Structures are given as structure tokens and as C-alpha cells.
């Protein structure tokens, strides 16, 4: 376990990777950048820590580990209602793995070959974006209603016909953006920017961030349909993005 001095801590990062040299290298770089870094060689020890720790701001999680894999760890975190942001670190580049990670509840997916400066920038953007939803000023606090959808912007909870949807903070921000846009077509880029920060570049250019947005929307739709099998308010504008249509007007 390694940590930065308390006076310079910008945030707390957990690094879960069975490659000792890699995790210690990332930890040292994070400490030099002003973060506190805790390292874990396996998923089980990380779960034990994250189940009791309250200060962890983000988890860097290896995709392929012996015993519990990265996706196993993520699923157990979400099953325990631990909503800490997770970035997958991997040597895999096939988009099917990226989509699986995002659908599992991760917020990003970064290849280990990328430079530390890129990883650091993504950590900064995700931690900044995870502090509070960036919706329209009229609904920055309190409750807003959009047909059967009820959004509590103080607690970041969403309800459909009074049923709790169990959205993550990232999912809440996306739904709030769509619902507050009054039926306007919202681009992939705009949706992605509200999650990661304006101008953030993911994966392979436009293809990369569109893949990420589609994964988030797929998971959001499923949560709504768990509450209402007939849900169809999140509609696709092929090649551009999505719109919220509640049937009114």
C-alpha cells in the first residue's frame, strides 16, 4: 500500500492488478501527481477493502486476473451497491470487451499501452464529473418530473411510475440530460461529454465514444424495462444520438 502525503492528496485511487511491476509503477506515478494510491494484487483483497473504505474515489481494475477476474470484481461491487467509478485496464483491444465492461458498470476502458498522462487525464475528468450531475441549471437541485419519470437531483435517484430504477450516477446524468432536453435530438458527443468532460476523446475517435454511449444507453433501457416492459422513451436517431420522447405533445 502506498499513499501521498495528506497535504497534497487530490483523490484516493485503488489499483487492482496481479502484475506487481505494473501496479507499483502506476501507484508511484499517481503519488507523484498528488494522489493517494492503494494497491491490491487480487480481486478478493480489493473487495474486502472497498466494502469498508469510504474514501476511494476511483478504481483502476485489471480485466484479466487469476481467481476473480476484473468483471467478477465489478459485478460484486455493484451487487453490494458500491458505486465507485471503475476504469478497466487491459491489454485487450476488441470492442466486445469494452462493451462488456461498460455494460457491467465501468465508466471507462483503457489499454495498458497508453501513456500515463492519458490515464491521469481520464482519472481527473472522471473524478471531476463524478462529483455532481451537470444537467440544466433549472434542475440542478430539487425534483423534476418528465411524464412518468421523477428525478431527484439532490440524491441522484430516478423513479419510473414511483418504482426506483437503481441508476448509477453516470446513468442518472445521461437520463437527466435526455429528459431535460425537451424531445431534442442529443448527439453521441454531447452525451459522452456530460459523463467525461467536454472534448474528452475515448477509444478510436468517434467510433470509440459512440460505442461507449451505446453501451450506457443499453444498460439504462434495461433498467427502465425491468420496471416497465413497455418502456420506449429513449429513442435512437441513427448516426447522431438519442432523444427522450414521453408521448406528450
ChimeraX attribute file (.defattr): number of C-alpha atoms within 10 A of each C-alpha:
attribute: neighborCount
match mode: 1-to-1
recipient: residues
	/A:1	11
	/A:2	13
	/A:3	19
	/A:4	21
	/A:5	10
	/A:6	10
	/A:7	7
	/A:8	13
	/A:9	15
	/A:10	17
	/A:11	18
	/A:12	21
	/A:13	22
	/A:14	23
	/A:15	25
	/A:16	28
	/A:17	27
	/A:18	18
	/A:19	13
	/A:20	12
	/A:21	10
	/A:22	12
	/A:23	23
	/A:24	19
	/A:25	12
	/A:26	18
	/A:27	24
	/A:28	17
	/A:29	16
	/A:30	23
	/A:31	21
	/A:32	13
	/A:33	15
	/A:34	19
	/A:35	22
	/A:36	25
	/A:37	25
	/A:38	21
	/A:39	23
	/A:40	21
	/A:41	17
	/A:42	22
	/A:43	24
	/A:44	16
	/A:45	13
	/A:46	21
	/A:47	17
	/A:48	10
	/A:49	14
	/A:50	17
	/A:51	13
	/A:52	8
	/A:53	9
	/A:54	11
	/A:55	11
	/A:56	17
	/A:57	20
	/A:58	21
	/A:59	25
	/A:60	24
	/A:61	30
	/A:62	28
	/A:63	23
	/A:64	18
	/A:65	18
	/A:66	11
	/A:67	10
	/A:68	14
	/A:69	18
	/A:70	24
	/A:71	23
	/A:72	16
	/A:73	20
	/A:74	28
	/A:75	17
	/A:76	13
	/A:77	19
	/A:78	15
	/A:79	10
	/A:80	10
	/A:81	12
	/A:82	15
	/A:83	18
	/A:84	23
	/A:85	22
	/A:86	24
	/A:87	26
	/A:88	25
	/A:89	24
	/A:90	19
	/A:91	13
	/A:92	15
	/A:93	12
	/A:94	8
	/A:95	15
	/A:96	10
	/A:97	16
	/A:98	23
	/A:99	21
	/A:100	13
	/A:101	24
	/A:102	24
	/A:103	18
	/A:104	17
	/A:105	25
	/A:106	25
	/A:107	20
	/A:108	22
	/A:109	26
	/A:110	22
	/A:111	15
	/A:112	15
	/A:113	9
	/A:114	11
	/A:115	9
	/A:116	14
	/A:117	11
	/A:118	12
	/A:119	18
	/A:120	15
	/A:121	12
	/A:122	20
	/A:123	23
	/A:124	16
	/A:125	16
	/A:126	22
	/A:127	19
	/A:128	13
	/A:129	19
	/A:130	19
	/A:131	10
	/A:132	15
	/A:133	23
	/A:134	18
	/A:135	21
	/A:136	12
	/A:137	7
	/A:138	9
	/A:139	18
	/A:140	15
	/A:141	16
	/A:142	12
	/A:143	15
	/A:144	18
	/A:145	15
	/A:146	16
	/A:147	13
	/A:148	12
	/A:149	20
	/A:150	19
	/A:151	23
	/A:152	18
	/A:153	20
	/A:154	13
	/A:155	11
	/A:156	21
	/A:157	17
	/A:158	26
	/A:159	18
	/A:160	20
	/A:161	13
	/A:162	11
	/A:163	15
	/A:164	14
	/A:165	20
	/A:166	16
	/A:167	20
	/A:168	20
	/A:169	21
	/A:170	24
	/A:171	20
	/A:172	22
	/A:173	23
	/A:174	26
	/A:175	23
	/A:176	26
	/A:177	21
	/A:178	23
	/A:179	24
	/A:180	18
	/A:181	16
	/A:182	13
	/A:183	19
	/A:184	13
	/A:185	17
	/A:186	18
	/A:187	17
	/A:188	20
	/A:189	18
	/A:190	16
	/A:191	25
	/A:192	21
	/A:193	19
	/A:194	19
	/A:195	23
	/A:196	23
	/A:197	18
	/A:198	13
	/A:199	11
	/A:200	16
	/A:201	17
	/A:202	19
	/A:203	18
	/A:204	11
	/A:205	10
	/A:206	13
	/A:207	10
	/A:208	14
	/A:209	20
	/A:210	22
	/A:211	19
	/A:212	25
	/A:213	22
	/A:214	18
	/A:215	19
	/A:216	23
	/A:217	20
	/A:218	14
	/A:219	17
	/A:220	22
	/A:221	18
	/A:222	14
	/A:223	18
	/A:224	24
	/A:225	15
	/A:226	13
	/A:227	16
	/A:228	14
	/A:229	11
	/A:230	9
	/A:231	15
	/A:232	14
	/A:233	18
	/A:234	20
	/A:235	17
	/A:236	15
	/A:237	13
	/A:238	7
	/A:239	9
	/A:240	13
	/A:241	18
	/A:242	23
	/A:243	21
	/A:244	23
	/A:245	20
	/A:246	18
	/A:247	9
	/A:248	7
	/A:249	5
